[in-house]
């Protein structure tokens, strides 16, 4: 007994780090005492000791299938950053903080994205993540949890739908190129028409244009034949 006493005392000592809080229950109902950084003594079979980490925790949600509002099945996964700001609420109101936050994050992500179309999800990923973060933060306040950030990591769509989207994007680019080419030709024809009208109304301008053309031809070739205008 005397020999094992130092070892027993050593096993009863618990170290609380700076970023942790300790929930120490002396056996009385709801008689929780929280300790900050330091060294405390916990008696076996009498005291209940729980350490709570106050640092930011990363919670990765597994890929889950979501049916969008326009009836497209997608696979979405995300990551949630949260921290415990109230150790009392985290210990008293929930059994497993991490598991509860994980399940709530998955459910909230599915509910929010399920009300949007696929194009809205792809175009507004940051807005969707902010909505999920706001809902999670409101739902976890009673548990002493603050949800700092939510990110939607990946949105996977079926391969056939990907090919259809690529074909649609290519067709849109081709149509846009045709429109730009048609606009360019129309502007060029308007400019030619305007120039021809000016030249027709002014013989002097037509003569100057003729001389300018001769000058251009002469600079490109060594010999130039100028027809006699009668």
ChimeraX commands (.cxc) that place a marker at each C-alpha (Angstrom):
marker #1 position 0.00,0.00,0.00 radius 0.5
marker #1 position 2.80,2.37,0.93 radius 0.5
marker #1 position 4.74,1.38,-2.18 radius 0.5
marker #1 position 1.86,2.08,-4.57 radius 0.5
marker #1 position 0.77,5.30,-2.85 radius 0.5
marker #1 position 3.08,7.65,-4.84 radius 0.5
marker #1 position 1.96,6.03,-8.10 radius 0.5
marker #1 position -1.71,6.36,-7.12 radius 0.5
marker #1 position -1.28,10.03,-6.26 radius 0.5
marker #1 position 0.50,10.64,-9.56 radius 0.5
marker #1 position -2.34,9.00,-11.49 radius 0.5
marker #1 position -4.85,11.25,-9.71 radius 0.5
marker #1 position -3.11,14.43,-10.84 radius 0.5
marker #1 position -4.50,15.98,-14.02 radius 0.5
marker #1 position -2.84,18.75,-16.02 radius 0.5
marker #1 position -5.02,21.39,-17.65 radius 0.5
marker #1 position -3.40,23.18,-20.58 radius 0.5
marker #1 position -3.93,26.81,-21.52 radius 0.5
marker #1 position -6.43,26.04,-24.30 radius 0.5
marker #1 position -8.45,23.55,-22.19 radius 0.5
marker #1 position -11.07,23.67,-19.47 radius 0.5
marker #1 position -11.77,20.90,-16.97 radius 0.5
marker #1 position -15.22,19.82,-15.82 radius 0.5
marker #1 position -14.82,18.39,-12.34 radius 0.5
marker #1 position -17.91,16.84,-10.72 radius 0.5
marker #1 position -17.50,16.02,-7.04 radius 0.5
marker #1 position -20.42,13.60,-7.04 radius 0.5
marker #1 position -23.29,16.00,-6.40 radius 0.5
marker #1 position -25.86,16.49,-9.15 radius 0.5
marker #1 position -25.07,19.51,-11.35 radius 0.5
marker #1 position -22.23,20.53,-9.07 radius 0.5
marker #1 position -19.79,21.25,-11.89 radius 0.5
marker #1 position -16.64,23.21,-11.20 radius 0.5
marker #1 position -14.53,24.36,-14.17 radius 0.5
marker #1 position -10.81,24.81,-13.82 radius 0.5
marker #1 position -8.46,26.75,-16.06 radius 0.5
marker #1 position -4.80,26.04,-16.69 radius 0.5
marker #1 position -3.02,24.27,-13.86 radius 0.5
marker #1 position -2.79,21.03,-11.89 radius 0.5
marker #1 position -5.79,19.45,-10.13 radius 0.5
marker #1 position -6.38,16.34,-8.06 radius 0.5
marker #1 position -9.11,13.89,-9.13 radius 0.5
marker #1 position -10.15,11.12,-6.74 radius 0.5
marker #1 position -10.98,7.82,-8.50 radius 0.5
marker #1 position -14.52,6.45,-8.16 radius 0.5
marker #1 position -15.64,9.75,-6.60 radius 0.5
marker #1 position -14.86,12.55,-9.01 radius 0.5
marker #1 position -15.81,12.76,-12.68 radius 0.5
marker #1 position -13.25,14.59,-14.78 radius 0.5
marker #1 position -13.85,15.85,-18.35 radius 0.5
marker #1 position -11.47,18.04,-20.35 radius 0.5
marker #1 position -12.90,20.40,-22.98 radius 0.5
marker #1 position -10.71,21.71,-25.81 radius 0.5
marker #1 position -11.41,25.36,-26.66 radius 0.5
marker #1 position -9.40,25.44,-29.88 radius 0.5
marker #1 position -10.99,25.61,-33.34 radius 0.5
marker #1 position -11.97,22.16,-34.58 radius 0.5
marker #1 position -12.32,21.03,-38.20 radius 0.5
marker #1 position -15.32,18.85,-39.03 radius 0.5
marker #1 position -15.34,17.27,-42.50 radius 0.5
marker #1 position -18.76,16.24,-43.75 radius 0.5
marker #1 position -18.76,13.06,-45.81 radius 0.5
marker #1 position -19.94,13.25,-49.46 radius 0.5
marker #1 position -23.71,12.90,-49.53 radius 0.5
marker #1 position -26.23,12.75,-52.35 radius 0.5
marker #1 position -28.47,15.81,-52.64 radius 0.5
marker #1 position -31.48,16.23,-54.92 radius 0.5
marker #1 position -31.57,19.81,-56.14 radius 0.5
marker #1 position -34.72,21.80,-56.84 radius 0.5
marker #1 position -34.44,21.05,-60.58 radius 0.5
marker #1 position -34.27,17.27,-59.86 radius 0.5
marker #1 position -30.52,16.79,-60.37 radius 0.5
marker #1 position -28.72,14.33,-58.11 radius 0.5
marker #1 position -25.36,15.66,-56.93 radius 0.5
marker #1 position -22.73,14.65,-54.39 radius 0.5
marker #1 position -21.63,17.42,-52.06 radius 0.5
marker #1 position -19.10,17.51,-49.25 radius 0.5
marker #1 position -17.95,20.34,-47.04 radius 0.5
marker #1 position -15.93,21.36,-44.00 radius 0.5
marker #1 position -17.07,23.14,-40.84 radius 0.5
marker #1 position -14.82,25.15,-38.51 radius 0.5
marker #1 position -16.18,25.54,-34.99 radius 0.5
marker #1 position -15.00,26.13,-31.44 radius 0.5
marker #1 position -16.42,25.68,-27.95 radius 0.5
marker #1 position -16.79,29.02,-26.18 radius 0.5
marker #1 position -18.79,27.74,-23.19 radius 0.5
marker #1 position -17.46,24.58,-21.61 radius 0.5
marker #1 position -20.44,24.43,-19.22 radius 0.5
marker #1 position -23.00,24.32,-22.04 radius 0.5
marker #1 position -20.94,21.89,-24.11 radius 0.5
marker #1 position -20.75,19.37,-21.26 radius 0.5
marker #1 position -24.22,19.85,-19.79 radius 0.5
marker #1 position -26.33,20.04,-22.98 radius 0.5
marker #1 position -24.82,17.46,-25.32 radius 0.5
marker #1 position -23.20,14.07,-24.89 radius 0.5
marker #1 position -20.81,14.14,-27.86 radius 0.5
marker #1 position -20.11,17.63,-29.19 radius 0.5
marker #1 position -18.19,16.56,-32.28 radius 0.5
marker #1 position -20.68,13.90,-33.39 radius 0.5
marker #1 position -23.66,16.19,-32.79 radius 0.5
marker #1 position -22.05,19.01,-34.78 radius 0.5
marker #1 position -21.13,16.62,-37.60 radius 0.5
marker #1 position -24.68,15.28,-37.97 radius 0.5
marker #1 position -26.22,18.74,-37.74 radius 0.5
marker #1 position -23.82,20.07,-40.39 radius 0.5
marker #1 position -24.71,17.27,-42.80 radius 0.5
marker #1 position -28.44,17.80,-42.32 radius 0.5
marker #1 position -28.25,21.59,-42.66 radius 0.5
marker #1 position -26.08,21.35,-45.77 radius 0.5
marker #1 position -28.53,18.96,-47.41 radius 0.5
marker #1 position -31.56,21.08,-46.51 radius 0.5
marker #1 position -30.06,24.34,-47.78 radius 0.5
marker #1 position -28.73,22.98,-51.08 radius 0.5
marker #1 position -31.91,21.00,-51.71 radius 0.5
marker #1 position -33.86,24.25,-52.12 radius 0.5
marker #1 position -31.56,25.52,-54.90 radius 0.5
marker #1 position -31.07,24.58,-58.54 radius 0.5
marker #1 position -27.80,23.12,-59.78 radius 0.5
marker #1 position -26.81,26.34,-61.55 radius 0.5
marker #1 position -27.49,28.35,-58.38 radius 0.5
marker #1 position -25.31,25.99,-56.34 radius 0.5
marker #1 position -22.43,26.13,-58.82 radius 0.5
marker #1 position -22.61,29.91,-59.21 radius 0.5
marker #1 position -23.31,30.83,-55.58 radius 0.5
marker #1 position -21.23,28.37,-53.59 radius 0.5
marker #1 position -19.99,31.05,-51.18 radius 0.5
marker #1 position -23.52,32.33,-50.54 radius 0.5
marker #1 position -24.76,28.79,-49.86 radius 0.5
marker #1 position -21.89,28.17,-47.43 radius 0.5
marker #1 position -22.66,31.43,-45.60 radius 0.5
marker #1 position -26.31,30.42,-45.24 radius 0.5
marker #1 position -25.29,27.04,-43.79 radius 0.5
marker #1 position -22.87,28.75,-41.40 radius 0.5
marker #1 position -25.56,31.13,-40.13 radius 0.5
marker #1 position -28.06,28.32,-39.52 radius 0.5
marker #1 position -25.48,26.14,-37.78 radius 0.5
marker #1 position -24.28,28.97,-35.57 radius 0.5
marker #1 position -27.84,29.73,-34.44 radius 0.5
marker #1 position -28.60,26.04,-33.79 radius 0.5
marker #1 position -25.45,25.36,-31.73 radius 0.5
marker #1 position -25.47,28.39,-29.42 radius 0.5
marker #1 position -27.25,26.46,-26.67 radius 0.5
marker #1 position -24.47,23.89,-26.82 radius 0.5
marker #1 position -21.79,26.50,-26.26 radius 0.5
marker #1 position -20.48,26.18,-29.82 radius 0.5
marker #1 position -19.57,28.95,-32.24 radius 0.5
marker #1 position -19.48,28.00,-35.93 radius 0.5
marker #1 position -16.82,30.24,-37.45 radius 0.5
marker #1 position -16.83,29.13,-41.08 radius 0.5
marker #1 position -18.38,26.66,-43.51 radius 0.5
marker #1 position -16.92,25.75,-46.90 radius 0.5
marker #1 position -18.43,23.64,-49.68 radius 0.5
marker #1 position -15.44,21.70,-50.97 radius 0.5
marker #1 position -16.76,19.82,-53.98 radius 0.5
marker #1 position -19.96,19.46,-55.99 radius 0.5
marker #1 position -19.99,16.32,-58.13 radius 0.5
marker #1 position -22.50,15.88,-60.94 radius 0.5
marker #1 position -23.19,12.84,-63.17 radius 0.5
marker #1 position -20.85,12.33,-66.14 radius 0.5
marker #1 position -23.63,12.52,-68.73 radius 0.5
marker #1 position -24.76,15.84,-67.31 radius 0.5
marker #1 position -21.18,17.11,-67.42 radius 0.5
marker #1 position -20.98,16.28,-71.14 radius 0.5
marker #1 position -24.29,18.05,-71.74 radius 0.5
marker #1 position -23.08,21.15,-69.89 radius 0.5
marker #1 position -19.82,21.18,-71.89 radius 0.5
marker #1 position -21.76,20.89,-75.17 radius 0.5
marker #1 position -24.12,23.67,-74.09 radius 0.5
marker #1 position -21.22,25.95,-73.15 radius 0.5
marker #1 position -19.50,25.28,-76.49 radius 0.5
marker #1 position -22.71,26.00,-78.41 radius 0.5
marker #1 position -23.12,29.24,-76.47 radius 0.5
marker #1 position -19.55,30.32,-77.32 radius 0.5
marker #1 position -20.08,29.53,-81.01 radius 0.5
marker #1 position -23.34,31.46,-81.10 radius 0.5
marker #1 position -21.68,34.42,-79.42 radius 0.5
marker #1 position -18.83,34.32,-81.96 radius 0.5
marker #1 position -21.33,34.31,-84.84 radius 0.5
marker #1 position -23.15,37.29,-83.35 radius 0.5
marker #1 position -19.89,39.23,-82.99 radius 0.5
marker #1 position -18.86,38.38,-86.56 radius 0.5
marker #1 position -22.26,39.48,-87.89 radius 0.5
marker #1 position -22.05,42.74,-85.94 radius 0.5
marker #1 position -18.57,43.36,-87.34 radius 0.5
marker #1 position -19.73,42.77,-90.92 radius 0.5
marker #1 position -22.73,45.04,-90.40 radius 0.5
marker #1 position -20.56,47.83,-89.03 radius 0.5
marker #1 position -18.11,47.40,-91.91 radius 0.5
marker #1 position -20.90,47.55,-94.50 radius 0.5
marker #1 position -22.27,50.72,-92.89 radius 0.5
marker #1 position -18.82,52.30,-93.02 radius 0.5
marker #1 position -18.37,51.35,-96.70 radius 0.5
marker #1 position -21.80,52.69,-97.56 radius 0.5
marker #1 position -21.07,55.97,-95.80 radius 0.5
marker #1 position -17.70,56.28,-97.54 radius 0.5
marker #1 position -19.20,55.56,-100.98 radius 0.5
marker #1 position -21.85,58.22,-100.42 radius 0.5
marker #1 position -19.19,60.78,-99.51 radius 0.5
marker #1 position -17.08,59.91,-102.56 radius 0.5
marker #1 position -20.10,60.03,-104.86 radius 0.5
marker #1 position -21.06,63.50,-103.63 radius 0.5
marker #1 position -17.51,64.93,-103.97 radius 0.5
marker #1 position -15.50,64.31,-107.19 radius 0.5
marker #1 position -12.45,65.86,-105.56 radius 0.5
marker #1 position -12.59,63.34,-102.74 radius 0.5
marker #1 position -12.87,60.56,-105.29 radius 0.5
marker #1 position -9.79,61.88,-107.13 radius 0.5
marker #1 position -7.83,62.06,-103.86 radius 0.5
marker #1 position -8.79,58.50,-103.08 radius 0.5
marker #1 position -7.62,57.45,-106.54 radius 0.5
marker #1 position -4.23,59.13,-106.02 radius 0.5
marker #1 position -3.88,57.56,-102.58 radius 0.5
marker #1 position -4.48,54.13,-104.09 radius 0.5
marker #1 position -1.81,54.75,-106.73 radius 0.5
marker #1 position 0.66,55.78,-104.03 radius 0.5
marker #1 position -0.01,52.60,-102.09 radius 0.5
marker #1 position 0.45,50.42,-105.16 radius 0.5
marker #1 position 3.67,52.22,-106.09 radius 0.5
marker #1 position 5.24,51.59,-102.71 radius 0.5
marker #1 position 4.53,47.86,-102.94 radius 0.5
marker #1 position 5.87,47.29,-106.49 radius 0.5
marker #1 position 8.90,48.60,-108.39 radius 0.5
marker #1 position 7.03,49.24,-111.62 radius 0.5
marker #1 position 3.54,50.66,-111.80 radius 0.5
marker #1 position 1.35,51.04,-114.89 radius 0.5
marker #1 position -1.12,53.87,-114.57 radius 0.5
marker #1 position -4.00,53.69,-117.06 radius 0.5
marker #1 position -4.82,56.82,-119.00 radius 0.5
marker #1 position -8.10,58.21,-117.76 radius 0.5
marker #1 position -10.08,59.88,-120.51 radius 0.5
marker link #1:1,2 radius 0.2
marker link #1:2,3 radius 0.2
marker link #1:3,4 radius 0.2
marker link #1:4,5 radius 0.2
marker link #1:5,6 radius 0.2
marker link #1:6,7 radius 0.2
marker link #1:7,8 radius 0.2
marker link #1:8,9 radius 0.2
marker link #1:9,10 radius 0.2
marker link #1:10,11 radius 0.2
marker link #1:11,12 radius 0.2
marker link #1:12,13 radius 0.2
marker link #1:13,14 radius 0.2
marker link #1:14,15 radius 0.2
marker link #1:15,16 radius 0.2
marker link #1:16,17 radius 0.2
marker link #1:17,18 radius 0.2
marker link #1:18,19 radius 0.2
marker link #1:19,20 radius 0.2
marker link #1:20,21 radius 0.2
marker link #1:21,22 radius 0.2
marker link #1:22,23 radius 0.2
marker link #1:23,24 radius 0.2
marker link #1:24,25 radius 0.2
marker link #1:25,26 radius 0.2
marker link #1:26,27 radius 0.2
marker link #1:27,28 radius 0.2
marker link #1:28,29 radius 0.2
marker link #1:29,30 radius 0.2
marker link #1:30,31 radius 0.2
marker link #1:31,32 radius 0.2
marker link #1:32,33 radius 0.2
marker link #1:33,34 radius 0.2
marker link #1:34,35 radius 0.2
marker link #1:35,36 radius 0.2
marker link #1:36,37 radius 0.2
marker link #1:37,38 radius 0.2
marker link #1:38,39 radius 0.2
marker link #1:39,40 radius 0.2
marker link #1:40,41 radius 0.2
marker link #1:41,42 radius 0.2
marker link #1:42,43 radius 0.2
marker link #1:43,44 radius 0.2
marker link #1:44,45 radius 0.2
marker link #1:45,46 radius 0.2
marker link #1:46,47 radius 0.2
marker link #1:47,48 radius 0.2
marker link #1:48,49 radius 0.2
marker link #1:49,50 radius 0.2
marker link #1:50,51 radius 0.2
marker link #1:51,52 radius 0.2
marker link #1:52,53 radius 0.2
marker link #1:53,54 radius 0.2
marker link #1:54,55 radius 0.2
marker link #1:55,56 radius 0.2
marker link #1:56,57 radius 0.2
marker link #1:57,58 radius 0.2
marker link #1:58,59 radius 0.2
marker link #1:59,60 radius 0.2
marker link #1:60,61 radius 0.2
marker link #1:61,62 radius 0.2
marker link #1:62,63 radius 0.2
marker link #1:63,64 radius 0.2
marker link #1:64,65 radius 0.2
marker link #1:65,66 radius 0.2
marker link #1:66,67 radius 0.2
marker link #1:67,68 radius 0.2
marker link #1:68,69 radius 0.2
marker link #1:69,70 radius 0.2
marker link #1:70,71 radius 0.2
marker link #1:71,72 radius 0.2
marker link #1:72,73 radius 0.2
marker link #1:73,74 radius 0.2
marker link #1:74,75 radius 0.2
marker link #1:75,76 radius 0.2
marker link #1:76,77 radius 0.2
marker link #1:77,78 radius 0.2
marker link #1:78,79 radius 0.2
marker link #1:79,80 radius 0.2
marker link #1:80,81 radius 0.2
marker link #1:81,82 radius 0.2
marker link #1:82,83 radius 0.2
marker link #1:83,84 radius 0.2
marker link #1:84,85 radius 0.2
marker link #1:85,86 radius 0.2
marker link #1:86,87 radius 0.2
marker link #1:87,88 radius 0.2
marker link #1:88,89 radius 0.2
marker link #1:89,90 radius 0.2
marker link #1:90,91 radius 0.2
marker link #1:91,92 radius 0.2
marker link #1:92,93 radius 0.2
marker link #1:93,94 radius 0.2
marker link #1:94,95 radius 0.2
marker link #1:95,96 radius 0.2
marker link #1:96,97 radius 0.2
marker link #1:97,98 radius 0.2
marker link #1:98,99 radius 0.2
marker link #1:99,100 radius 0.2
marker link #1:100,101 radius 0.2
marker link #1:101,102 radius 0.2
marker link #1:102,103 radius 0.2
marker link #1:103,104 radius 0.2
marker link #1:104,105 radius 0.2
marker link #1:105,106 radius 0.2
marker link #1:106,107 radius 0.2
marker link #1:107,108 radius 0.2
marker link #1:108,109 radius 0.2
marker link #1:109,110 radius 0.2
marker link #1:110,111 radius 0.2
marker link #1:111,112 radius 0.2
marker link #1:112,113 radius 0.2
marker link #1:113,114 radius 0.2
marker link #1:114,115 radius 0.2
marker link #1:115,116 radius 0.2
marker link #1:116,117 radius 0.2
marker link #1:117,118 radius 0.2
marker link #1:118,119 radius 0.2
marker link #1:119,120 radius 0.2
marker link #1:120,121 radius 0.2
marker link #1:121,122 radius 0.2
marker link #1:122,123 radius 0.2
marker link #1:123,124 radius 0.2
marker link #1:124,125 radius 0.2
marker link #1:125,126 radius 0.2
marker link #1:126,127 radius 0.2
marker link #1:127,128 radius 0.2
marker link #1:128,129 radius 0.2
marker link #1:129,130 radius 0.2
marker link #1:130,131 radius 0.2
marker link #1:131,132 radius 0.2
marker link #1:132,133 radius 0.2
marker link #1:133,134 radius 0.2
marker link #1:134,135 radius 0.2
marker link #1:135,136 radius 0.2
marker link #1:136,137 radius 0.2
marker link #1:137,138 radius 0.2
marker link #1:138,139 radius 0.2
marker link #1:139,140 radius 0.2
marker link #1:140,141 radius 0.2
marker link #1:141,142 radius 0.2
marker link #1:142,143 radius 0.2
marker link #1:143,144 radius 0.2
marker link #1:144,145 radius 0.2
marker link #1:145,146 radius 0.2
marker link #1:146,147 radius 0.2
marker link #1:147,148 radius 0.2
marker link #1:148,149 radius 0.2
marker link #1:149,150 radius 0.2
marker link #1:150,151 radius 0.2
marker link #1:151,152 radius 0.2
marker link #1:152,153 radius 0.2
marker link #1:153,154 radius 0.2
marker link #1:154,155 radius 0.2
marker link #1:155,156 radius 0.2
marker link #1:156,157 radius 0.2
marker link #1:157,158 radius 0.2
marker link #1:158,159 radius 0.2
marker link #1:159,160 radius 0.2
marker link #1:160,161 radius 0.2
marker link #1:161,162 radius 0.2
marker link #1:162,163 radius 0.2
marker link #1:163,164 radius 0.2
marker link #1:164,165 radius 0.2
marker link #1:165,166 radius 0.2
marker link #1:166,167 radius 0.2
marker link #1:167,168 radius 0.2
marker link #1:168,169 radius 0.2
marker link #1:169,170 radius 0.2
marker link #1:170,171 radius 0.2
marker link #1:171,172 radius 0.2
marker link #1:172,173 radius 0.2
marker link #1:173,174 radius 0.2
marker link #1:174,175 radius 0.2
marker link #1:175,176 radius 0.2
marker link #1:176,177 radius 0.2
marker link #1:177,178 radius 0.2
marker link #1:178,179 radius 0.2
marker link #1:179,180 radius 0.2
marker link #1:180,181 radius 0.2
marker link #1:181,182 radius 0.2
marker link #1:182,183 radius 0.2
marker link #1:183,184 radius 0.2
marker link #1:184,185 radius 0.2
marker link #1:185,186 radius 0.2
marker link #1:186,187 radius 0.2
marker link #1:187,188 radius 0.2
marker link #1:188,189 radius 0.2
marker link #1:189,190 radius 0.2
marker link #1:190,191 radius 0.2
marker link #1:191,192 radius 0.2
marker link #1:192,193 radius 0.2
marker link #1:193,194 radius 0.2
marker link #1:194,195 radius 0.2
marker link #1:195,196 radius 0.2
marker link #1:196,197 radius 0.2
marker link #1:197,198 radius 0.2
marker link #1:198,199 radius 0.2
marker link #1:199,200 radius 0.2
marker link #1:200,201 radius 0.2
marker link #1:201,202 radius 0.2
marker link #1:202,203 radius 0.2
marker link #1:203,204 radius 0.2
marker link #1:204,205 radius 0.2
marker link #1:205,206 radius 0.2
marker link #1:206,207 radius 0.2
marker link #1:207,208 radius 0.2
marker link #1:208,209 radius 0.2
marker link #1:209,210 radius 0.2
marker link #1:210,211 radius 0.2
marker link #1:211,212 radius 0.2
marker link #1:212,213 radius 0.2
marker link #1:213,214 radius 0.2
marker link #1:214,215 radius 0.2
marker link #1:215,216 radius 0.2
marker link #1:216,217 radius 0.2
marker link #1:217,218 radius 0.2
marker link #1:218,219 radius 0.2
marker link #1:219,220 radius 0.2
marker link #1:220,221 radius 0.2
marker link #1:221,222 radius 0.2
marker link #1:222,223 radius 0.2
marker link #1:223,224 radius 0.2
marker link #1:224,225 radius 0.2
marker link #1:225,226 radius 0.2
marker link #1:226,227 radius 0.2
marker link #1:227,228 radius 0.2
marker link #1:228,229 radius 0.2
marker link #1:229,230 radius 0.2
view
